[in-house]
Amino acid sequence: MRAGGIRLSGPEAEKIGNKIWKNECGGTLEGLTSWNKGEYFASLGIGHFIWYSRVKQGPFEESFPKLIEFIASKGIIAPKIARTADCPWSSRTEFINSKNSPQMNQLRQFLHRTIPLQTSFILTRLEHALPKMLIQVPINKQKKIKHNFYTLLQSPQGKYALMDYVNFKGEGTNKKERYKGKGWGMLQVLEEMRPNLPSSKATLEFSRAADHVLTQRVKNAPKDETKWLKGWRNRLKTYY
């Protein structure tokens, strides 16, 4: 499996896809179709790709429709319910009440069958992330971002860390994804990392930097996000 210049062997791709599935869904079939308490969007697939309803949109990047387009580009057509622009369930209550419906079961089975393509979709997002990030930083900081990014890519664990984090918290380039002007995406983590580390220490440093960035997010959040921090930190520990 490859996306541009980033390559994954078949076993690497399967292992990373399963890790992301475990992180987001507990590795369960039911977890492939979720709507978390307190949120106003559905979270679907191994990456819990966001899908907004017509009722309420939000600042976080909507990725589920893009996933469906990507899968279609590979010649696989999603169930009709997944091909609508907006999530057909307008609230978490509606979604939960439909969890055993034929439509939901069909969607769940489709998402289970396409796990390798979802992994490829995340890999493609990672491939496109570097140029998006570099555009947003001064030239004198670009070298550090590129060095940290490519150092992480030298190991399977580093590839997993980058793929999981870009799916988990985004590239860090969306200006709407800010609290008090501070982002929490991959760009901010790569900026926070200490420079010139060997590849053997890169994933540990990436995890440390991500912890700092996410802790800062919680401090700056308009609502209390403290409850998420423990789970986020446990996730970061899987990077090294």
C-alpha positions in Angstrom: 0.0 0.0 0.0 1.3 3.4 -0.8 0.2 7.0 -1.1 2.6 9.2 -3.0 6.0 8.7 -1.4 4.8 6.9 1.8 4.8 3.1 1.5 3.3 0.5 3.8 3.7 -3.3 3.4 0.6 -5.4 3.5 1.3 -6.6 7.1 2.1 -3.0 8.2 -1.1 -1.6 6.8 -3.2 -4.3 8.4 -1.5 -3.8 11.8 -1.9 0.0 11.7 -5.5 -0.2 10.5 -6.3 -2.6 13.4 -4.6 -0.3 15.9 -6.6 2.7 14.7 -9.8 0.6 14.8 -9.0 -0.4 18.4 -8.2 3.2 19.4 -11.4 4.6 18.0 -13.9 1.8 18.2 -12.4 -0.7 20.7 -11.9 -3.0 17.7 -15.6 -3.8 17.7 -18.1 -4.1 14.8 -20.6 -2.0 16.7 -18.0 0.7 17.3 -17.8 1.3 13.5 -21.1 3.2 13.8 -21.0 5.6 16.8 -22.4 8.9 18.1 -20.6 9.9 21.3 -22.5 11.4 24.2 -22.3 15.2 24.2 -21.3 15.4 20.5 -23.5 16.6 17.6 -22.2 14.4 14.8 -21.9 10.7 14.0 -18.4 9.0 14.1 -18.1 6.2 11.5 -15.5 3.7 10.4 -12.2 2.7 12.0 -11.1 6.4 12.1 -14.4 7.6 13.5 -14.8 9.9 10.5 -17.1 12.8 11.3 -20.5 13.1 9.6 -22.7 16.1 10.3 -26.4 16.2 10.0 -28.3 19.1 8.4 -29.3 20.3 11.8 -25.9 21.3 13.1 -22.5 21.7 11.5 -19.3 22.4 13.5 -15.7 23.6 13.3 -14.1 20.1 13.0 -13.3 18.8 9.6 -16.0 16.5 8.1 -14.3 13.5 6.8 -16.9 10.8 6.2 -18.2 12.1 2.9 -14.6 12.3 1.7 -14.1 8.7 2.7 -17.1 7.6 0.7 -15.8 9.5 -2.3 -12.4 7.8 -1.9 -13.9 4.3 -1.7 -16.0 5.0 -4.8 -12.8 6.0 -6.6 -11.6 2.5 -6.0 -14.7 1.1 -7.7 -16.7 0.2 -4.6 -20.1 1.8 -4.1 -21.3 2.5 -0.6 -24.9 1.7 0.6 -27.3 4.4 -0.5 -27.7 5.8 3.0 -23.9 6.6 3.1 -24.0 8.5 -0.1 -26.1 11.4 1.2 -24.4 14.7 1.8 -25.7 15.0 5.3 -26.0 12.3 8.0 -29.7 11.1 7.8 -29.9 10.9 11.6 -30.4 14.4 13.1 -29.6 13.6 16.7 -27.8 11.1 18.9 -31.2 9.8 20.1 -32.3 9.1 16.6 -29.0 7.4 15.8 -29.1 5.2 18.9 -32.7 4.2 18.3 -31.7 3.0 14.8 -28.6 1.0 15.8 -30.2 -2.3 15.0 -32.1 -1.1 11.9 -31.4 -2.8 8.5 -29.8 0.4 7.2 -27.5 0.7 10.2 -26.5 -3.0 9.9 -25.8 -2.6 6.2 -23.7 0.4 6.9 -21.8 -1.4 9.6 -21.1 -4.4 7.4 -19.9 -2.1 4.6 -17.5 -0.3 7.0 -16.2 -3.7 8.2 -15.5 -4.9 4.6 -13.7 -1.7 3.7 -11.2 -1.5 6.6 -8.2 -1.8 4.2 -9.5 1.1 2.1 -10.1 3.2 5.2 -6.5 2.6 6.2 -5.4 3.7 2.7 -7.6 6.8 3.0 -5.9 7.8 6.2 -2.5 7.1 4.6 -3.5 9.4 1.7 -4.5 12.1 4.1 -1.0 11.8 5.8 0.7 12.1 2.4 -1.2 15.3 1.7 -0.5 16.7 5.1 3.1 17.8 4.8 2.6 20.4 2.0 -0.5 21.7 3.8 1.6 22.2 7.0 4.6 23.7 5.3 2.5 26.5 3.7 1.5 27.7 7.1 4.9 28.0 8.7 7.8 30.5 8.0 10.6 29.2 5.8 13.0 29.1 8.8 10.7 26.6 10.6 10.0 24.4 7.6 13.3 22.4 7.9 12.4 21.3 11.5 8.9 20.2 10.5 10.2 18.2 7.5 13.0 16.6 9.5 10.6 15.5 12.3 8.1 14.2 9.8 10.5 12.2 7.8 12.4 10.9 10.9 9.1 9.4 12.1 8.4 7.8 8.8 11.7 5.8 9.1 10.0 3.2 11.4 6.7 1.3 11.3 5.8 2.7 14.7 6.5 6.2 13.5 4.2 5.7 10.5 1.5 4.5 12.8 1.9 7.5 15.2 1.6 9.9 12.3 -1.3 8.1 10.7 -3.2 7.8 13.9 -2.6 11.4 15.0 -3.5 13.0 11.7 -6.8 11.0 11.8 -7.3 11.6 15.5 -6.6 15.4 15.7 -6.0 16.5 12.2 -3.2 18.3 10.4 -3.4 21.4 12.6 -3.9 23.6 9.5 -7.6 24.4 9.9 -7.9 27.9 11.4 -11.3 27.0 12.9 -9.7 24.3 15.0 -8.2 26.6 17.6 -8.8 27.5 21.2 -7.5 30.9 22.2 -5.5 30.9 18.9 -3.8 27.6 19.7 -4.2 24.5 17.6 -3.7 20.8 18.6 -3.0 19.0 15.3 0.0 17.3 13.8 1.6 20.6 12.8 1.6 21.8 16.4 3.0 18.5 17.7 5.9 18.5 15.1 6.6 22.1 16.0 6.7 21.2 19.7 9.1 18.3 19.2 12.8 18.9 20.0 14.9 19.0 16.8 17.5 16.5 15.5 16.4 13.4 17.4 17.4 10.0 16.0 14.6 7.8 14.7 15.0 5.5 17.7 13.7 8.3 20.0 11.3 10.0 17.6 8.1 8.3 18.6 8.7 8.9 22.3 9.3 12.6 21.6 6.3 12.8 19.3 4.2 11.4 22.2 5.6 13.8 24.7 5.0 16.8 22.4 1.5 15.6 21.7 0.8 15.3 25.4 1.9 18.9 25.8 -0.2 20.2 22.9 -3.4 18.3 24.1 -2.9 19.4 27.7 -2.7 23.0 26.4 -5.9 22.4 24.4 -7.8 21.3 27.5 -6.5 24.4 29.4 -7.7 26.7 26.6 -11.0 24.9 25.9 -14.2 27.0 26.3 -15.9 23.9 27.9 -14.3 21.4 30.3 -12.5 18.7 28.3 -10.6 17.3 31.2 -12.5 14.0 31.0 -10.9 13.2 27.6 -7.3 13.8 28.7 -6.7 10.4 30.3 -7.9 8.5 27.3 -5.9 10.7 25.0 -2.7 10.1 27.0 -3.3 6.3 27.0 -3.6 6.5 23.2 -0.3 8.5 23.0 1.5 5.7 24.9 0.8 3.3 22.1 3.1 5.4 19.9 6.3 4.2 21.5 
